[in-house]
Each structure stands twice: as C-alpha cells, then as structure tokens.
Amino acid sequence: MGALDEQRWLDVRRFRALHQAGASVSEIARETGLNWRTVKKYLAMI
C-alpha cells in the first residue's frame, strides 16, 4: 500500500472522528461523497 498524501490523511482522521462519534460508515460516505467501501477501507487503515 502506498503512502497517503496529506489531504487524504486528514480525511482518514476525520472519518475516524466521525465514526467514533457514532456515525455509521454509510453516513460518513454520504457526507463525504465517497463510496461506503472506500470509507470502510480507510477506517480499517488506522
């Protein structure tokens, strides 16, 4: 897996914060405009 650029890393940290606050993967996906699978993949990275 390649290194994440700075913006993507900030996105991943934001996803984690939203998820810990109780947002579901699909809610985060809707808010960010990304596919739920992408959000789930990024959450698994941390």
mmCIF file of the N, C-alpha and C atoms, coordinates in Angstrom:
data_MODEL
# 
_entry.id   MODEL 
# 
loop_
_atom_site.group_PDB 
_atom_site.id 
_atom_site.type_symbol 
_atom_site.label_atom_id 
_atom_site.label_alt_id 
_atom_site.label_comp_id 
_atom_site.label_asym_id 
_atom_site.label_entity_id 
_atom_site.label_seq_id 
_atom_site.pdbx_PDB_ins_code 
_atom_site.Cartn_x 
_atom_site.Cartn_y 
_atom_site.Cartn_z 
_atom_site.occupancy 
_atom_site.B_iso_or_equiv 
_atom_site.pdbx_formal_charge 
_atom_site.auth_seq_id 
_atom_site.auth_comp_id 
_atom_site.auth_asym_id 
_atom_site.auth_atom_id 
_atom_site.pdbx_PDB_model_num 
ATOM 1   N N  . MET A 1 1  ? 0.848   -1.179 0.000  1.00 0.00 ? 1  MET A N  1 
ATOM 2   C CA . MET A 1 1  ? 0.000   0.000  0.000  1.00 0.00 ? 1  MET A CA 1 
ATOM 3   C C  . MET A 1 1  ? 0.890   1.237  0.000  1.00 0.00 ? 1  MET A C  1 
ATOM 4   N N  . GLY A 1 2  ? 0.603   2.207  -0.840 1.00 0.00 ? 2  GLY A N  1 
ATOM 5   C CA . GLY A 1 2  ? 1.403   3.415  -0.937 1.00 0.00 ? 2  GLY A CA 1 
ATOM 6   C C  . GLY A 1 2  ? 1.098   4.398  0.185  1.00 0.00 ? 2  GLY A C  1 
ATOM 7   N N  . ALA A 1 3  ? 1.940   5.377  0.293  1.00 0.00 ? 3  ALA A N  1 
ATOM 8   C CA . ALA A 1 3  ? 1.757   6.410  1.303  1.00 0.00 ? 3  ALA A CA 1 
ATOM 9   C C  . ALA A 1 3  ? 0.574   7.301  0.915  1.00 0.00 ? 3  ALA A C  1 
ATOM 10  N N  . LEU A 1 4  ? -0.102  7.768  1.923  1.00 0.00 ? 4  LEU A N  1 
ATOM 11  C CA . LEU A 1 4  ? -1.234  8.667  1.681  1.00 0.00 ? 4  LEU A CA 1 
ATOM 12  C C  . LEU A 1 4  ? -0.746  10.105 1.604  1.00 0.00 ? 4  LEU A C  1 
ATOM 13  N N  . ASP A 1 5  ? -1.329  10.899 0.697  1.00 0.00 ? 5  ASP A N  1 
ATOM 14  C CA . ASP A 1 5  ? -0.970  12.306 0.678  1.00 0.00 ? 5  ASP A CA 1 
ATOM 15  C C  . ASP A 1 5  ? -1.608  13.002 1.881  1.00 0.00 ? 5  ASP A C  1 
ATOM 16  N N  . GLU A 1 6  ? -1.183  14.211 2.129  1.00 0.00 ? 6  GLU A N  1 
ATOM 17  C CA . GLU A 1 6  ? -1.609  14.922 3.341  1.00 0.00 ? 6  GLU A CA 1 
ATOM 18  C C  . GLU A 1 6  ? -3.125  15.112 3.409  1.00 0.00 ? 6  GLU A C  1 
ATOM 19  N N  . GLN A 1 7  ? -3.757  15.479 2.313  1.00 0.00 ? 7  GLN A N  1 
ATOM 20  C CA . GLN A 1 7  ? -5.203  15.697 2.317  1.00 0.00 ? 7  GLN A CA 1 
ATOM 21  C C  . GLN A 1 7  ? -5.948  14.410 2.619  1.00 0.00 ? 7  GLN A C  1 
ATOM 22  N N  . ARG A 1 8  ? -5.512  13.315 2.009  1.00 0.00 ? 8  ARG A N  1 
ATOM 23  C CA . ARG A 1 8  ? -6.180  12.033 2.235  1.00 0.00 ? 8  ARG A CA 1 
ATOM 24  C C  . ARG A 1 8  ? -6.030  11.616 3.695  1.00 0.00 ? 8  ARG A C  1 
ATOM 25  N N  . TRP A 1 9  ? -4.855  11.854 4.280  1.00 0.00 ? 9  TRP A N  1 
ATOM 26  C CA . TRP A 1 9  ? -4.636  11.509 5.686  1.00 0.00 ? 9  TRP A CA 1 
ATOM 27  C C  . TRP A 1 9  ? -5.580  12.307 6.582  1.00 0.00 ? 9  TRP A C  1 
ATOM 28  N N  . LEU A 1 10 ? -5.786  13.584 6.270  1.00 0.00 ? 10 LEU A N  1 
ATOM 29  C CA . LEU A 1 10 ? -6.722  14.401 7.047  1.00 0.00 ? 10 LEU A CA 1 
ATOM 30  C C  . LEU A 1 10 ? -8.140  13.853 6.912  1.00 0.00 ? 10 LEU A C  1 
ATOM 31  N N  . ASP A 1 11 ? -8.496  13.390 5.716  1.00 0.00 ? 11 ASP A N  1 
ATOM 32  C CA . ASP A 1 11 ? -9.807  12.775 5.505  1.00 0.00 ? 11 ASP A CA 1 
ATOM 33  C C  . ASP A 1 11 ? -9.963  11.540 6.375  1.00 0.00 ? 11 ASP A C  1 
ATOM 34  N N  . VAL A 1 12 ? -8.923  10.705 6.393  1.00 0.00 ? 12 VAL A N  1 
ATOM 35  C CA . VAL A 1 12 ? -8.978  9.471  7.179  1.00 0.00 ? 12 VAL A CA 1 
ATOM 36  C C  . VAL A 1 12 ? -9.151  9.798  8.652  1.00 0.00 ? 12 VAL A C  1 
ATOM 37  N N  . ARG A 1 13 ? -8.455  10.780 9.150  1.00 0.00 ? 13 ARG A N  1 
ATOM 38  C CA . ARG A 1 13 ? -8.584  11.176 10.555 1.00 0.00 ? 13 ARG A CA 1 
ATOM 39  C C  . ARG A 1 13 ? -9.993  11.694 10.840 1.00 0.00 ? 13 ARG A C  1 
ATOM 40  N N  . ARG A 1 14 ? -10.554 12.423 9.871  1.00 0.00 ? 14 ARG A N  1 
ATOM 41  C CA . ARG A 1 14 ? -11.923 12.926 10.030 1.00 0.00 ? 14 ARG A CA 1 
ATOM 42  C C  . ARG A 1 14 ? -12.927 11.770 10.050 1.00 0.00 ? 14 ARG A C  1 
ATOM 43  N N  . PHE A 1 15 ? -12.725 10.795 9.163  1.00 0.00 ? 15 PHE A N  1 
ATOM 44  C CA . PHE A 1 15 ? -13.607 9.623  9.146  1.00 0.00 ? 15 PHE A CA 1 
ATOM 45  C C  . PHE A 1 15 ? -13.587 8.943  10.501 1.00 0.00 ? 15 PHE A C  1 
ATOM 46  N N  . ARG A 1 16 ? -12.394 8.779  11.062 1.00 0.00 ? 16 ARG A N  1 
ATOM 47  C CA . ARG A 1 16 ? -12.246 8.097  12.345 1.00 0.00 ? 16 ARG A CA 1 
ATOM 48  C C  . ARG A 1 16 ? -12.983 8.871  13.441 1.00 0.00 ? 16 ARG A C  1 
ATOM 49  N N  . ALA A 1 17 ? -12.845 10.194 13.451 1.00 0.00 ? 17 ALA A N  1 
ATOM 50  C CA . ALA A 1 17 ? -13.523 11.014 14.452 1.00 0.00 ? 17 ALA A CA 1 
ATOM 51  C C  . ALA A 1 17 ? -15.040 10.889 14.318 1.00 0.00 ? 17 ALA A C  1 
ATOM 52  N N  . LEU A 1 18 ? -15.541 10.933 13.099 1.00 0.00 ? 18 LEU A N  1 
ATOM 53  C CA . LEU A 1 18 ? -16.981 10.797 12.878 1.00 0.00 ? 18 LEU A CA 1 
ATOM 54  C C  . LEU A 1 18 ? -17.467 9.418  13.314 1.00 0.00 ? 18 LEU A C  1 
ATOM 55  N N  . HIS A 1 19 ? -16.675 8.391  12.987 1.00 0.00 ? 19 HIS A N  1 
ATOM 56  C CA . HIS A 1 19 ? -17.055 7.027  13.335 1.00 0.00 ? 19 HIS A CA 1 
ATOM 57  C C  . HIS A 1 19 ? -17.079 6.838  14.849 1.00 0.00 ? 19 HIS A C  1 
ATOM 58  N N  . GLN A 1 20 ? -16.093 7.378  15.540 1.00 0.00 ? 20 GLN A N  1 
ATOM 59  C CA . GLN A 1 20 ? -16.044 7.273  16.992 1.00 0.00 ? 20 GLN A CA 1 
ATOM 60  C C  . GLN A 1 20 ? -17.180 8.065  17.640 1.00 0.00 ? 20 GLN A C  1 
ATOM 61  N N  . ALA A 1 21 ? -17.656 9.105  16.961 1.00 0.00 ? 21 ALA A N  1 
ATOM 62  C CA . ALA A 1 21 ? -18.764 9.904  17.473 1.00 0.00 ? 21 ALA A CA 1 
ATOM 63  C C  . ALA A 1 21 ? -20.113 9.232  17.228 1.00 0.00 ? 21 ALA A C  1 
ATOM 64  N N  . GLY A 1 22 ? -20.090 8.080  16.537 1.00 0.00 ? 22 GLY A N  1 
ATOM 65  C CA . GLY A 1 22 ? -21.320 7.329  16.347 1.00 0.00 ? 22 GLY A CA 1 
ATOM 66  C C  . GLY A 1 22 ? -21.879 7.309  14.940 1.00 0.00 ? 22 GLY A C  1 
ATOM 67  N N  . ALA A 1 23 ? -21.201 7.977  14.001 1.00 0.00 ? 23 ALA A N  1 
ATOM 68  C CA . ALA A 1 23 ? -21.686 7.973  12.616 1.00 0.00 ? 23 ALA A CA 1 
ATOM 69  C C  . ALA A 1 23 ? -21.394 6.612  11.978 1.00 0.00 ? 23 ALA A C  1 
ATOM 70  N N  . SER A 1 24 ? -22.331 6.123  11.202 1.00 0.00 ? 24 SER A N  1 
ATOM 71  C CA . SER A 1 24 ? -22.125 4.850  10.507 1.00 0.00 ? 24 SER A CA 1 
ATOM 72  C C  . SER A 1 24 ? -21.253 5.078  9.278  1.00 0.00 ? 24 SER A C  1 
ATOM 73  N N  . VAL A 1 25 ? -20.735 3.999  8.738  1.00 0.00 ? 25 VAL A N  1 
ATOM 74  C CA . VAL A 1 25 ? -19.913 4.075  7.532  1.00 0.00 ? 25 VAL A CA 1 
ATOM 75  C C  . VAL A 1 25 ? -20.714 4.703  6.396  1.00 0.00 ? 25 VAL A C  1 
ATOM 76  N N  . SER A 1 26 ? -21.979 4.309  6.257  1.00 0.00 ? 26 SER A N  1 
ATOM 77  C CA . SER A 1 26 ? -22.791 4.866  5.167  1.00 0.00 ? 26 SER A CA 1 
ATOM 78  C C  . SER A 1 26 ? -23.100 6.352  5.394  1.00 0.00 ? 26 SER A C  1 
ATOM 79  N N  . GLU A 1 27 ? -23.262 6.780  6.633  1.00 0.00 ? 27 GLU A N  1 
ATOM 80  C CA . GLU A 1 27 ? -23.476 8.210  6.910  1.00 0.00 ? 27 GLU A CA 1 
ATOM 81  C C  . GLU A 1 27 ? -22.230 9.019  6.544  1.00 0.00 ? 27 GLU A C  1 
ATOM 82  N N  . ILE A 1 28 ? -21.056 8.500  6.894  1.00 0.00 ? 28 ILE A N  1 
ATOM 83  C CA . ILE A 1 28 ? -19.809 9.182  6.549  1.00 0.00 ? 28 ILE A CA 1 
ATOM 84  C C  . ILE A 1 28 ? -19.661 9.239  5.036  1.00 0.00 ? 28 ILE A C  1 
ATOM 85  N N  . ALA A 1 29 ? -19.992 8.149  4.355  1.00 0.00 ? 29 ALA A N  1 
ATOM 86  C CA . ALA A 1 29 ? -19.901 8.116  2.896  1.00 0.00 ? 29 ALA A CA 1 
ATOM 87  C C  . ALA A 1 29 ? -20.816 9.161  2.260  1.00 0.00 ? 29 ALA A C  1 
ATOM 88  N N  . ARG A 1 30 ? -22.049 9.252  2.747  1.00 0.00 ? 30 ARG A N  1 
ATOM 89  C CA . ARG A 1 30 ? -22.982 10.255 2.205  1.00 0.00 ? 30 ARG A CA 1 
ATOM 90  C C  . ARG A 1 30 ? -22.456 11.660 2.434  1.00 0.00 ? 30 ARG A C  1 
ATOM 91  N N  . GLU A 1 31 ? -21.930 11.932 3.622  1.00 0.00 ? 31 GLU A N  1 
ATOM 92  C CA . GLU A 1 31 ? -21.442 13.271 3.948  1.00 0.00 ? 31 GLU A CA 1 
ATOM 93  C C  . GLU A 1 31 ? -20.230 13.663 3.105  1.00 0.00 ? 31 GLU A C  1 
ATOM 94  N N  . THR A 1 32 ? -19.362 12.696 2.826  1.00 0.00 ? 32 THR A N  1 
ATOM 95  C CA . THR A 1 32 ? -18.125 12.995 2.108  1.00 0.00 ? 32 THR A CA 1 
ATOM 96  C C  . THR A 1 32 ? -18.236 12.801 0.605  1.00 0.00 ? 32 THR A C  1 
ATOM 97  N N  . GLY A 1 33 ? -19.284 12.118 0.151  1.00 0.00 ? 33 GLY A N  1 
ATOM 98  C CA . GLY A 1 33 ? -19.442 11.878 -1.271 1.00 0.00 ? 33 GLY A CA 1 
ATOM 99  C C  . GLY A 1 33 ? -18.614 10.710 -1.782 1.00 0.00 ? 33 GLY A C  1 
ATOM 100 N N  . LEU A 1 34 ? -18.074 9.905  -0.861 1.00 0.00 ? 34 LEU A N  1 
ATOM 101 C CA . LEU A 1 34 ? -17.292 8.734  -1.245 1.00 0.00 ? 34 LEU A CA 1 
ATOM 102 C C  . LEU A 1 34 ? -18.140 7.478  -1.146 1.00 0.00 ? 34 LEU A C  1 
ATOM 103 N N  . ASN A 1 35 ? -17.667 6.420  -1.788 1.00 0.00 ? 35 ASN A N  1 
ATOM 104 C CA . ASN A 1 35 ? -18.319 5.130  -1.696 1.00 0.00 ? 35 ASN A CA 1 
ATOM 105 C C  . ASN A 1 35 ? -18.129 4.583  -0.291 1.00 0.00 ? 35 ASN A C  1 
ATOM 106 N N  . TRP A 1 36 ? -19.120 3.849  0.222  1.00 0.00 ? 36 TRP A N  1 
ATOM 107 C CA . TRP A 1 36 ? -19.021 3.323  1.587  1.00 0.00 ? 36 TRP A CA 1 
ATOM 108 C C  . TRP A 1 36 ? -17.864 2.342  1.721  1.00 0.00 ? 36 TRP A C  1 
ATOM 109 N N  . ARG A 1 37 ? -17.534 1.650  0.640  1.00 0.00 ? 37 ARG A N  1 
ATOM 110 C CA . ARG A 1 37 ? -16.410 0.709  0.686  1.00 0.00 ? 37 ARG A CA 1 
ATOM 111 C C  . ARG A 1 37 ? -15.086 1.454  0.884  1.00 0.00 ? 37 ARG A C  1 
ATOM 112 N N  . THR A 1 38 ? -14.964 2.619  0.253  1.00 0.00 ? 38 THR A N  1 
ATOM 113 C CA . THR A 1 38 ? -13.763 3.438  0.407  1.00 0.00 ? 38 THR A CA 1 
ATOM 114 C C  . THR A 1 38 ? -13.630 3.914  1.845  1.00 0.00 ? 38 THR A C  1 
ATOM 115 N N  . VAL A 1 39 ? -14.727 4.386  2.416  1.00 0.00 ? 39 VAL A N  1 
ATOM 116 C CA . VAL A 1 39 ? -14.710 4.839  3.809  1.00 0.00 ? 39 VAL A CA 1 
ATOM 117 C C  . VAL A 1 39 ? -14.321 3.687  4.725  1.00 0.00 ? 39 VAL A C  1 
ATOM 118 N N  . LYS A 1 40 ? -14.907 2.523  4.496  1.00 0.00 ? 40 LYS A N  1 
ATOM 119 C CA . LYS A 1 40 ? -14.607 1.354  5.326  1.00 0.00 ? 40 LYS A CA 1 
ATOM 120 C C  . LYS A 1 40 ? -13.132 0.971  5.210  1.00 0.00 ? 40 LYS A C  1 
ATOM 121 N N  . LYS A 1 41 ? -12.587 1.038  3.990  1.00 0.00 ? 41 LYS A N  1 
ATOM 122 C CA . LYS A 1 41 ? -11.174 0.718  3.778  1.00 0.00 ? 41 LYS A CA 1 
ATOM 123 C C  . LYS A 1 41 ? -10.285 1.684  4.548  1.00 0.00 ? 41 LYS A C  1 
ATOM 124 N N  . TYR A 1 42 ? -10.600 2.974  4.482  1.00 0.00 ? 42 TYR A N  1 
ATOM 125 C CA . TYR A 1 42 ? -9.783  3.963  5.187  1.00 0.00 ? 42 TYR A CA 1 
ATOM 126 C C  . TYR A 1 42 ? -9.896  3.801  6.704  1.00 0.00 ? 42 TYR A C  1 
ATOM 127 N N  . LEU A 1 43 ? -11.069 3.484  7.189  1.00 0.00 ? 43 LEU A N  1 
ATOM 128 C CA . LEU A 1 43 ? -11.227 3.275  8.634  1.00 0.00 ? 43 LEU A CA 1 
ATOM 129 C C  . LEU A 1 43 ? -10.397 2.080  9.092  1.00 0.00 ? 43 LEU A C  1 
ATOM 130 N N  . ALA A 1 44 ? -10.277 1.070  8.256  1.00 0.00 ? 44 ALA A N  1 
ATOM 131 C CA . ALA A 1 44 ? -9.505  -0.123 8.614  1.00 0.00 ? 44 ALA A CA 1 
ATOM 132 C C  . ALA A 1 44 ? -8.003  0.150  8.614  1.00 0.00 ? 44 ALA A C  1 
ATOM 133 N N  . MET A 1 45 ? -7.573  1.226  7.959  1.00 0.00 ? 45 MET A N  1 
ATOM 134 C CA . MET A 1 45 ? -6.145  1.537  7.862  1.00 0.00 ? 45 MET A CA 1 
ATOM 135 C C  . MET A 1 45 ? -5.561  2.007  9.189  1.00 0.00 ? 45 MET A C  1 
ATOM 136 N N  . ILE A 1 46 ? -6.376  2.593  10.015 1.00 0.00 ? 46 ILE A N  1 
ATOM 137 C CA . ILE A 1 46 ? -5.869  3.196  11.251 1.00 0.00 ? 46 ILE A CA 1 
ATOM 138 C C  . ILE A 1 46 ? -5.903  2.186  12.371 1.00 0.00 ? 46 ILE A C  1 
# 
